[in-house]
C-alpha cells in the first residue's frame, strides 16, 4: 500500500502491521479507507450528540420536588437538606423551567453564532486537528457541568458559561465530519449513504439518554462526567486515525455519477443536462499534498490541478441556489426537533405517572424513530431525485402526528411508544436530509464552476441557521410551558412545522416541474 509519511500515526501503525503480516495481500485501498472514514466520522458525531443529551434527562432532578421521595443510601439527611436533598439551587424555585430553558439557549445560541465562523475555519484548516481538538474541548465542557455536583456549585452563571462554552466547541463537529464524508464519497446513492450515516445523531441521543438515566437519581454529576470522558477518548482516536481527504493517503478522489445543472443557454430555467465529474491524481503529485504535520492552519500547498479549491466566502455561499430556502426551512424544522430533544423527558414525566428514569427511556424512542426517518428520507430522495418534496411530505405528516400525541393524554404505553417512534421518524427525517445530503449537494453545486470549494461553508450556513431555531425553541418552551401549559407548546411546534413547509414551497414546485419535464422527455 502507498501511504504518505505524514499520514495519521495510528494509520501508519496499521499499515506497518498489515505489510508485515500480510505482505502479498491485495486490498482495495479506496474501499478500505472509505469504511474507516465512515466508522470514524460516525463515532465522532455520535459522541457530539451523546454529550448534548444529559441536560434533558437531568432537568427532572434539578427542579424536582423532593418531599415525597426517599434519598439514596449515600445521602445523609440533616436539617439543612431535609426538603431539598434531590433538587439543586438555583433551579429549586418556581421559575425553574425558565432557568433551565436559559441553559439550553446558552448552549444553542452560542452554537448557532459560532457555527458560521466554524465553517469558515473548517474550510481552511486540517480537519483531523480541527475535529479532534473540538471533541476534546467539548468533552471537557460536559465534564465541567457534572463536577458542579461534586463541588457543590450553585452559581447560575457557572452553568450558563459552561453551556455556552460547550456550544462553541461543539461547532467543530458538523462542518468537519460532513466535509470529510463529502470528500471521500461520490454523489451516487448520496441520500442513502448519508441517511444511514446520519443515524449517529439519534444513536448519540439514545446513548446520552441511557447513560444519564443510569445515574440521574443517584448522582446526576456522573450523567455528564462519563459522556464527557468518552468524548475525550474518542477525540484521541480521531486524532490517531482520521484522514480528511483521499489525496492525503494517495487515493484518487471518488468519481461522481453526475449532477443536475441548469443550462445557461436555455430560456427555460429548468432545462437540465447531465454533467459528469471525475477527479484524478498521479503519484507524482503526492509531494505537493498538504502536510499532516504542518500547523493546523495549513499552507497553500495543493495539487497543481486543484488550484481551483479556494474557499468560498459567506456571501458567495448564500447565493448558491437553494441555500436560503433550505436554511430557512431548517430553522423551523430544527426548532421542533431540538425542543423535543431537550424537553421530551420532562414532558413525559409531568404528563404521566412514569418515573424520571422511565420517562428518559421512553424519550429515547423519539431518536429511534429518527434513525429510521433519516434512512427513509435518504432512500426517497435518491429514488425520486426530489429532496424538497421528500422533506415537505414528511413535515406535512408530522403536524397531525404531533397533534394526536399531545391530545391523547390517557394513552396506553404501547400507543405512546408507537406515536413517539412515528413522531421521531417524521420530525427528524427532513432535518437529517437537509443537513447531510442536501448540504453536500449544494456545497458542490455546478454554479460554483471551477473556482472554489464550499462544502464546509454551506454546511455551516445551513446548520447554523437551523441552530438558531434550535436555540429559540427550547427557550420559548421554558416560558410557554410555565405560563400557558404544554398544549400551547405543541401548538407552537405544529406552527413551526407549517412554516418549515412554507419555506420549501418554491423548491417543491421546481422539483415537481423537473419531474414532469423528465416524464415528457421519456
C-alpha positions as CSV (number, residue, x, y, z in Angstrom):
1,X,0.0,0.0,0.0
2,X,1.1,3.6,-0.7
3,X,1.0,5.7,2.4
4,X,2.3,9.2,2.9
5,X,4.8,9.5,5.6
6,X,2.8,12.3,7.3
7,X,-0.4,10.3,7.4
8,X,-2.0,9.9,10.9
9,X,0.1,8.0,13.3
10,X,-2.4,5.3,14.1
11,X,-3.0,4.7,10.4
12,X,0.8,4.4,9.8
13,X,0.9,1.8,12.5
14,X,-1.9,-0.3,11.0
15,X,-0.3,-0.1,7.6
16,X,3.0,-1.2,9.0
17,X,1.5,-4.2,10.8
18,X,-0.5,-5.2,7.7
19,X,2.5,-5.0,5.5
20,X,4.4,-7.3,7.9
21,X,1.6,-9.8,8.5
22,X,0.1,-9.9,5.0
23,X,2.7,-8.6,2.6
24,X,1.1,-10.2,-0.5
25,X,-2.5,-9.5,0.2
26,X,-4.2,-7.1,-2.3
27,X,-6.7,-4.7,-0.8
28,X,-9.0,-2.2,-2.4
29,X,-7.4,0.9,-0.8
30,X,-10.3,3.3,-1.5
31,X,-13.0,0.9,-0.1
32,X,-10.8,0.1,2.9
33,X,-10.3,3.8,3.7
34,X,-13.9,4.7,3.0
35,X,-15.0,2.1,5.5
36,X,-12.7,3.6,8.1
37,X,-13.8,7.1,7.4
38,X,-17.5,6.1,7.7
39,X,-16.8,4.5,11.1
40,X,-14.6,7.3,12.4
41,X,-17.0,10.1,11.5
42,X,-19.9,8.1,12.8
43,X,-18.2,7.6,16.1
44,X,-17.2,11.3,16.2
45,X,-20.7,12.7,15.8
46,X,-22.3,10.1,17.9
47,X,-20.1,11.4,20.8
48,X,-21.0,15.0,20.0
49,X,-24.7,14.3,20.4
50,X,-24.1,12.0,23.4
51,X,-22.7,14.9,25.4
52,X,-25.7,17.2,24.4
53,X,-28.4,14.9,25.7
54,X,-27.8,14.6,29.5
55,X,-29.2,18.0,30.4
56,X,-32.6,17.0,29.1
57,X,-32.6,14.0,31.4
58,X,-31.2,15.8,34.5
59,X,-33.8,18.6,34.3
60,X,-36.2,16.3,36.1
61,X,-33.9,16.1,39.1
62,X,-32.5,19.6,39.2
63,X,-36.1,21.0,39.6
64,X,-37.6,18.0,41.4
65,X,-39.9,18.3,44.4
66,X,-38.2,16.0,46.9
67,X,-40.7,16.0,49.7
68,X,-42.3,12.6,48.8
69,X,-39.1,10.7,47.7
70,X,-36.6,8.6,49.6
71,X,-32.9,9.6,49.3
72,X,-30.3,7.1,48.1
73,X,-28.0,5.5,50.7
74,X,-25.1,7.8,50.1
75,X,-27.2,10.9,51.0
76,X,-27.2,11.9,54.7
77,X,-30.3,13.8,55.6
78,X,-30.0,16.7,58.0
79,X,-31.9,19.9,58.9
80,X,-30.3,21.9,56.0
81,X,-31.1,19.4,53.2
82,X,-34.2,17.6,54.5
83,X,-36.6,19.1,52.0
84,X,-34.1,19.8,49.1
85,X,-31.7,16.8,49.0
86,X,-32.5,16.0,45.4
87,X,-33.1,19.3,43.7
88,X,-30.3,21.8,43.0
89,X,-30.2,25.5,43.6
90,X,-30.7,27.8,41.7
91,X,-33.1,25.5,39.9
92,X,-35.2,24.8,43.0
93,X,-37.6,27.8,42.6
94,X,-41.0,28.2,40.8
95,X,-39.3,29.6,37.7
96,X,-37.1,26.6,37.3
97,X,-38.4,25.8,33.7
98,X,-37.4,29.3,32.6
99,X,-33.9,28.9,34.1
100,X,-33.4,25.5,32.6
101,X,-34.6,27.0,29.3
102,X,-31.8,29.6,29.7
103,X,-29.2,26.8,29.9
104,X,-30.5,25.2,26.7
105,X,-30.4,28.6,25.0
106,X,-26.9,29.4,26.3
107,X,-25.6,26.3,24.6
108,X,-27.7,26.6,21.4
109,X,-27.3,30.4,20.8
110,X,-23.5,30.0,21.3
111,X,-23.6,27.0,18.9
112,X,-25.6,28.9,16.3
113,X,-23.4,32.0,16.5
114,X,-20.1,30.1,16.4
115,X,-21.2,27.8,13.6
116,X,-20.8,30.4,10.9
117,X,-17.2,31.1,12.0
118,X,-16.6,27.4,12.4
119,X,-17.5,26.6,8.8
120,X,-15.2,29.4,7.6
121,X,-12.3,27.9,9.7
122,X,-13.0,24.3,8.7
123,X,-12.7,25.2,5.0
124,X,-9.1,26.4,5.7
125,X,-7.6,24.0,8.2
126,X,-6.5,20.4,8.7
127,X,-9.8,18.7,9.7
128,X,-8.1,16.0,11.7
129,X,-6.8,18.6,14.1
130,X,-9.9,20.6,14.0
131,X,-12.3,17.8,14.8
132,X,-10.1,16.1,17.5
133,X,-9.5,19.4,19.3
134,X,-13.2,20.2,19.2
135,X,-14.1,16.8,20.7
136,X,-11.5,17.2,23.5
137,X,-12.8,20.6,24.5
138,X,-16.4,19.6,24.1
139,X,-15.8,16.6,26.5
140,X,-14.1,18.9,29.0
141,X,-17.1,21.3,29.0
142,X,-19.5,18.4,29.6
143,X,-17.3,17.2,32.4
144,X,-17.2,20.6,34.0
145,X,-21.0,20.7,34.2
146,X,-21.0,17.4,36.0
147,X,-18.4,18.4,38.6
148,X,-20.8,21.1,39.8
149,X,-22.5,18.4,42.0
150,X,-19.2,17.1,43.4
151,X,-18.0,20.6,44.3
152,X,-21.5,21.9,45.3
153,X,-21.5,24.7,42.7
154,X,-24.9,26.6,42.7
155,X,-24.0,29.7,40.7
156,X,-26.3,30.1,37.7
157,X,-23.6,31.9,35.7
158,X,-21.3,29.0,36.1
159,X,-23.8,26.7,34.4
160,X,-24.6,29.3,31.7
161,X,-20.9,29.8,30.9
162,X,-20.1,26.1,30.8
163,X,-23.1,25.5,28.5
164,X,-22.1,28.4,26.2
165,X,-18.5,27.2,26.0
166,X,-19.8,23.7,25.1
167,X,-21.9,25.2,22.4
168,X,-18.9,27.0,20.8
169,X,-16.7,23.9,21.0
170,X,-19.4,21.6,19.5
171,X,-19.5,23.6,16.3
172,X,-16.3,21.9,15.3
173,X,-18.3,18.7,14.6
174,X,-20.8,19.2,11.9
175,X,-18.9,21.2,9.2
176,X,-15.9,18.9,9.9
177,X,-17.5,15.5,9.6
178,X,-19.8,16.4,6.7
179,X,-16.9,17.8,4.8
180,X,-14.7,14.7,5.4
181,X,-17.6,12.3,4.3
182,X,-18.2,14.5,1.3
183,X,-14.5,14.3,0.4
184,X,-14.5,10.5,0.5
185,X,-17.8,9.5,-1.1
186,X,-19.1,10.4,-4.5
187,X,-22.6,11.5,-5.4
188,X,-24.0,8.1,-6.2
189,X,-26.6,7.0,-3.6
190,X,-25.7,10.0,-1.5
191,X,-29.1,10.2,0.2
192,X,-28.9,6.6,1.3
193,X,-25.3,6.8,2.4
194,X,-25.9,10.0,4.4
195,X,-29.2,8.6,5.7
196,X,-27.5,5.6,7.2
197,X,-24.6,7.7,8.4
198,X,-26.8,10.4,9.9
199,X,-28.2,7.8,12.3
200,X,-25.3,8.8,14.5
201,X,-27.3,11.8,15.7
202,X,-30.1,9.7,17.1
203,X,-27.7,7.0,18.4
204,X,-25.8,9.6,20.2
205,X,-29.0,10.9,21.8
206,X,-30.0,7.4,22.8
207,X,-26.6,6.6,24.4
208,X,-26.6,10.0,26.1
209,X,-30.1,9.3,27.5
210,X,-29.3,5.8,28.7
211,X,-26.1,6.9,30.4
212,X,-27.7,9.9,32.0
213,X,-30.8,7.9,33.1
214,X,-28.5,5.3,34.8
215,X,-27.1,7.9,37.2
216,X,-29.7,10.6,37.3
217,X,-31.4,9.5,40.5
218,X,-28.2,8.6,42.4
219,X,-25.5,11.0,41.2
220,X,-26.5,13.3,38.4
221,X,-23.0,14.6,38.0
222,X,-21.9,11.3,36.5
223,X,-24.6,11.8,33.9
224,X,-22.3,14.4,32.5
225,X,-18.9,13.3,33.5
226,X,-19.0,9.8,31.9
227,X,-20.1,11.1,28.5
228,X,-17.5,13.8,28.7
229,X,-14.7,11.3,29.4
230,X,-15.9,9.1,26.5
231,X,-15.9,12.1,24.2
232,X,-12.3,13.0,25.1
233,X,-11.2,9.4,24.4
234,X,-13.0,9.3,21.1
235,X,-11.3,12.6,20.1
236,X,-7.9,11.0,20.7
237,X,-8.9,8.1,18.4
238,X,-9.9,10.6,15.7
239,X,-6.5,12.3,16.0
240,X,-4.8,9.0,15.5
241,X,-6.7,7.7,12.5
242,X,-8.8,10.3,10.6
243,X,-7.8,11.1,7.0
244,X,-9.6,14.2,5.8
245,X,-9.2,13.7,2.1
246,X,-8.3,10.7,-0.2
247,X,-5.3,12.6,-1.6
248,X,-3.8,12.6,1.9
249,X,-3.1,8.9,1.6
250,X,-2.5,8.8,-2.2
251,X,-6.0,7.7,-3.2
252,X,-7.9,9.0,-6.2
253,X,-10.8,11.2,-5.4
254,X,-14.1,9.4,-5.8
255,X,-15.9,9.8,-9.1
256,X,-19.4,11.3,-9.1
257,X,-22.1,9.9,-11.3
258,X,-23.2,13.4,-12.3
259,X,-25.5,16.1,-11.2
260,X,-28.3,18.3,-12.4
261,X,-27.1,21.6,-13.9
262,X,-29.1,24.5,-15.3
263,X,-28.4,25.1,-18.9
264,X,-27.4,28.8,-19.1
265,X,-28.1,28.9,-22.8
266,X,-31.7,27.9,-22.4
267,X,-34.6,30.3,-21.7
268,X,-36.2,27.5,-19.6
269,X,-34.7,27.8,-16.1
270,X,-35.5,24.2,-15.5
271,X,-33.6,22.8,-18.5
272,X,-31.1,20.3,-17.3
273,X,-28.2,18.4,-18.5
274,X,-26.2,15.6,-17.1
275,X,-22.6,16.6,-16.3
276,X,-20.0,14.0,-15.4
277,X,-17.3,14.9,-13.0
278,X,-14.1,13.0,-12.4
279,X,-11.0,13.7,-10.4
280,X,-7.7,12.1,-11.0
281,X,-4.3,12.4,-9.5
282,X,-1.0,10.7,-10.0
283,X,1.8,9.5,-7.7
284,X,4.0,12.4,-8.9
285,X,1.5,14.8,-7.4
286,X,1.8,13.4,-3.9
287,X,4.8,15.5,-2.9
288,X,2.6,18.7,-3.2
289,X,-0.2,17.5,-0.9
290,X,-1.0,19.2,2.3
291,X,1.3,18.0,5.1
292,X,-0.4,16.4,8.1
293,X,2.5,17.5,10.3
294,X,2.1,21.2,9.4
295,X,0.4,23.6,11.7
296,X,-3.4,23.4,12.0
297,X,-3.8,26.4,9.7
298,X,-2.1,24.7,6.8
299,X,-0.2,26.4,4.0
300,X,-1.5,26.6,0.4
301,X,0.5,23.7,-1.0
302,X,-2.0,21.9,-3.2
303,X,-2.1,19.8,-6.3
304,X,-1.5,22.0,-9.3
305,X,-4.8,20.8,-10.8
306,X,-6.5,21.6,-7.5
307,X,-5.6,25.3,-7.6
308,X,-9.3,25.9,-8.1
309,X,-10.0,24.9,-4.5
310,X,-10.0,28.4,-3.0
311,X,-12.5,28.6,-0.1
312,X,-15.7,30.5,-0.9
313,X,-16.9,33.5,1.1
314,X,-20.1,33.8,3.1
315,X,-22.0,35.8,0.6
316,X,-20.9,33.6,-2.3
317,X,-22.2,30.6,-0.4
318,X,-25.6,32.1,0.4
319,X,-26.1,33.0,-3.3
320,X,-25.9,29.3,-4.3
321,X,-29.5,28.4,-5.4
322,X,-31.4,26.7,-2.7
323,X,-29.2,27.6,0.3
324,X,-31.5,30.3,1.6
325,X,-34.7,28.2,1.2
326,X,-33.2,25.1,2.9
327,X,-31.6,27.2,5.6
328,X,-35.0,29.0,6.4
329,X,-36.8,25.7,6.4
330,X,-34.2,24.1,8.7
331,X,-34.6,27.0,11.2
332,X,-38.1,25.7,12.0
333,X,-37.5,22.0,11.4
334,X,-34.7,22.1,13.9
335,X,-36.7,24.2,16.3
336,X,-39.2,21.3,16.6
337,X,-36.5,18.6,16.8
338,X,-34.4,20.3,19.5
339,X,-37.5,21.3,21.5
340,X,-38.4,17.6,21.8
341,X,-34.7,16.7,22.2
342,X,-34.3,18.9,25.3
343,X,-37.8,18.8,26.8
344,X,-39.4,15.5,25.9
345,X,-38.2,13.6,29.0
346,X,-39.7,16.3,31.3
347,X,-42.9,16.5,29.3
348,X,-43.4,12.7,29.6
349,X,-42.8,12.9,33.3
350,X,-45.2,15.7,34.0
351,X,-47.9,14.4,31.7
352,X,-47.9,10.8,33.0
353,X,-47.2,8.8,36.2
354,X,-43.9,7.5,34.9
355,X,-40.7,7.9,36.9
356,X,-37.8,10.1,35.9
357,X,-35.8,7.1,34.7
358,X,-38.7,5.5,32.7
359,X,-39.5,8.9,31.1
360,X,-36.0,9.2,30.0
361,X,-36.0,5.7,28.4
362,X,-39.3,6.4,26.6
363,X,-38.0,9.7,25.2
364,X,-35.2,7.7,23.6
365,X,-37.8,6.2,21.3
366,X,-38.1,9.5,19.6
367,X,-34.5,9.1,18.5
368,X,-35.0,5.5,17.5
369,X,-37.7,6.8,15.1
370,X,-35.2,9.4,14.0
371,X,-32.8,6.8,12.8
372,X,-35.5,5.3,10.6
373,X,-36.5,8.7,9.4
374,X,-33.1,9.7,8.2
375,X,-32.8,6.4,6.2
376,X,-36.3,6.6,4.8
377,X,-35.7,10.3,3.7
378,X,-32.4,9.4,2.1
379,X,-33.9,6.5,0.1
380,X,-36.9,8.5,-1.0
381,X,-34.6,11.4,-2.1
382,X,-32.3,9.1,-4.1
383,X,-35.2,7.2,-5.7
384,X,-37.2,10.3,-6.7
385,X,-34.5,12.9,-7.1
386,X,-36.7,15.4,-5.3
387,X,-35.2,16.3,-1.9
388,X,-37.5,19.2,-1.3
389,X,-40.7,17.2,-2.0
390,X,-39.5,14.4,0.3
391,X,-38.9,16.9,3.1
392,X,-42.3,18.6,2.5
393,X,-44.2,15.3,2.7
394,X,-42.7,14.3,5.9
395,X,-43.1,17.7,7.5
396,X,-46.8,17.7,6.5
397,X,-47.5,14.3,8.1
398,X,-45.6,15.4,11.3
399,X,-48.2,18.1,12.0
400,X,-51.2,15.8,12.7
401,X,-48.9,13.3,14.5
402,X,-47.8,16.0,17.0
403,X,-51.5,16.9,17.4
404,X,-52.5,13.3,18.2
405,X,-49.6,12.8,20.6
406,X,-50.5,15.9,22.5
407,X,-54.2,15.2,22.9
408,X,-54.1,11.5,23.8
409,X,-53.2,12.2,27.4
410,X,-54.5,8.9,28.7
411,X,-52.9,6.7,26.0
412,X,-51.6,3.3,26.8
413,X,-47.9,2.6,26.9
414,X,-48.0,0.8,23.6
415,X,-49.7,3.7,21.8
416,X,-47.3,6.1,23.4
417,X,-44.3,4.1,22.1
418,X,-45.9,3.9,18.6
419,X,-46.5,7.7,18.5
420,X,-43.0,8.5,19.8
421,X,-41.5,6.3,17.0
422,X,-43.7,7.9,14.3
423,X,-43.0,11.4,15.5
424,X,-39.3,10.8,15.6
425,X,-39.4,9.4,12.0
426,X,-41.4,12.4,10.6
427,X,-39.7,15.2,12.5
428,X,-36.0,14.0,12.2
429,X,-36.2,12.7,8.6
430,X,-36.3,16.2,6.8
431,X,-33.9,17.6,9.3
432,X,-31.4,14.8,8.7
433,X,-31.8,15.0,4.9
434,X,-31.3,18.8,4.7
435,X,-28.2,18.8,7.0
436,X,-26.5,16.0,5.1
437,X,-27.2,15.0,1.5
438,X,-28.8,18.4,0.6
439,X,-25.9,20.4,2.2
440,X,-23.3,18.2,0.5
441,X,-25.1,18.6,-2.9
442,X,-25.3,22.4,-2.5
443,X,-21.7,22.6,-1.4
444,X,-20.6,21.1,-4.7
445,X,-23.3,22.9,-6.8
446,X,-22.4,23.4,-10.5
447,X,-23.0,27.2,-10.2
448,X,-19.6,27.3,-8.3
449,X,-17.8,26.4,-11.5
450,X,-14.2,25.5,-11.1
451,X,-13.2,28.4,-8.9
452,X,-14.0,27.5,-5.3
453,X,-14.9,24.9,-2.7
454,X,-17.8,25.5,-0.4
455,X,-18.8,22.3,1.3
456,X,-17.9,23.2,4.9
457,X,-19.2,26.8,4.4
458,X,-22.5,25.8,3.0
459,X,-22.9,23.1,5.7
460,X,-22.2,25.7,8.4
461,X,-24.6,28.3,7.0
462,X,-27.5,25.8,6.7
463,X,-26.9,24.1,10.0
464,X,-26.0,27.4,11.7
465,X,-29.3,28.9,10.6
466,X,-31.1,25.8,11.8
467,X,-29.3,26.0,15.1
468,X,-30.7,29.5,15.7
469,X,-34.1,27.8,15.5
470,X,-32.9,25.1,17.8
471,X,-31.9,27.7,20.3
472,X,-35.2,29.6,20.1
473,X,-37.4,26.5,20.5
474,X,-36.2,25.3,23.9
475,X,-36.1,28.8,25.2
476,X,-39.7,29.5,24.2
477,X,-40.7,26.1,25.6
478,X,-39.4,27.0,29.1
479,X,-41.6,30.1,29.2
480,X,-44.7,28.7,27.3
481,X,-44.8,25.5,29.4
482,X,-44.7,27.5,32.6
483,X,-47.2,30.3,31.7
484,X,-49.5,28.7,29.1
485,X,-49.2,25.0,29.5
486,X,-47.9,22.1,27.4
487,X,-50.8,22.1,24.9
488,X,-49.6,25.5,23.7
489,X,-46.1,24.2,23.4
490,X,-47.3,21.6,20.9
491,X,-49.3,24.3,19.0
492,X,-46.0,26.2,18.7
493,X,-44.3,23.1,17.3
494,X,-47.1,22.4,14.8
495,X,-47.0,26.0,13.6
496,X,-43.2,25.8,13.2
497,X,-43.6,22.7,11.1
498,X,-46.0,24.6,8.9
499,X,-43.5,27.4,8.4
500,X,-40.8,24.9,7.5
501,X,-43.1,23.5,4.9
502,X,-43.9,27.0,3.6
503,X,-40.2,27.9,3.0
504,X,-39.8,24.8,0.9
505,X,-42.8,25.5,-1.3
506,X,-40.8,27.1,-4.2
507,X,-38.3,24.3,-4.3
508,X,-41.1,21.7,-4.1
509,X,-42.7,23.4,-7.1
510,X,-39.4,23.2,-9.0
511,X,-39.0,19.6,-8.1
512,X,-42.4,18.8,-9.5
513,X,-41.7,20.7,-12.7
514,X,-38.4,19.0,-13.2
515,X,-40.1,15.6,-12.7
516,X,-42.9,16.5,-15.2
517,X,-40.2,17.6,-17.6
518,X,-38.4,14.4,-17.3
519,X,-41.6,12.4,-17.8
520,X,-42.4,14.3,-21.0
521,X,-38.9,13.6,-22.3
522,X,-39.2,9.9,-21.9
